[in-house]
Amino acid sequence: MNWIRRLFRSLGDRLLPRYRAVFVDDLPDRLKERRIYLVGEDRDSWQAAMICPCGCRARIQLSLVPRDKPSWKAEVGCAGVVTLKPSIWRVKDCRAHFFVRAGRIVWARDSGIAQPPRHGTRPRS
């Protein structure tokens, strides 16, 4: 059953739209999937928020203030595609560990969830 979940996640990452920036003054009560909300004024953002991509639907909120520890940096490219640095690692519940690069989720090897297979690789026996 896990292989089916990995297959759909892998296909979804390739076929579904990339994560895009939504600039807001205040964080909405309900977040939409495949959106990264950048909270601030005049595109000067101090917070990023998104729904966890593992499927647990947890709200992830990240500080973009450099003096905060930890803090992240959001880069918005063409058509609102987002990159977040460094990686995001939920240390409780689903334990997802991933990168957001050019609007795509890249799972870290030490993530606590089942990862989609890498294109062109076979499982080791």
N, C-alpha and C positions, 0 to 999 in steps of 0.2 A: 504494500500500500504506500510506503514511503517513496518508492520510485515513481509512482504516479504523481504524487505531490511535487517531487523534484522536477519531473518533466513539465508539468503545468507552470511551475514557477519559472523555469528556464525559458519556456516558450513565451510566457507573459513578459519577461524582461526584454525579450527581443521584439515582440510584436506590439506591446502596449506603448503608449506615449511616454516620453521621458518626464522626470520630475521637473516641474517648472515653478518659478518664483511667483508669489502673489504678495505684493506690497500692501500692507494694511497699517492703520493707525492703532487699532486694538485687535487682539486675537479673538476670532469668532468662537462661539460656544461649540460649534461642530466643525471639525476639520474635514476636508475632502481628501480622498486618496490621491496620490501622485502630485501633491502640491506641497511646496515648502513655503510656509508663511513667514515673511520677513517683517517684523514689527518695528515701527519707527516713524520718523517724520522726514518727508522730502528725500526718500531713499537712503536716509542715514539710519540704518537698522541696528538695534541693540539686542534683538532676540530672534531666533529662528524656531519654528515649531512644525511638526509633521506627525503623521500617523506611522507607527512602527511598520516597516515593510514586511515583517515576518508573518503578518496575518493576525496577530494578537489584538490589534486595534488600539494599543496603548498610545497615549499622547506623549510625544518626545518634545521637550522644550530645552533649547540650548542658548547659552549666553554668547552674544557676539561682541561683548565688551572686552577689549584686550587685557585690561587690568584684572578682570575676574579670573579665577582659577577653579575649574577648567573653563576654557573659552574656545570658541570655534571661529573660523573665518568663512564667510559666504562669498562666493564669486558667481556673478550672474553673467552668462554669455548670451550668444545669439538666441533670439526667440524666447528669452527668459529661462534657458536651461541653467540649472544650478549645480555648483560644485561646493561641497562643504569639507573643510579641513580642520583638524585631523579626523580620524575615524570616529564613529559613534558606537559606543559599547554599553548596552544595558546590563548593569551588574546584578539585577534582580529579575524575577519573573522569567521572561522568555530568553534572556541572556544573549540576545541578538548582538552581533558585532559586524559592522559593515561600513563601507565607504560610500559616499555619494559623489560620483565623478561624472561630469558632463551629463547630469540628469539620470544616470543609471546607478542602480544599486550593485555594488561589488561586495560579495560576502567575504569576510575574513575567515581564514582557515580555522581559527579557534572559536568561531561563533557557536553558541549553544543550541542552534537549530540546524535541522537538516539543510544542507546546501545543495543548490542545483548543480548538476554535473558540468564541468568545464567543457566547452566545445572542443572536440577533437581528442578528448582523453577518455581512457577506459578505467573503470575501477580496478584497483589492485587486488589480486587474489592472495 
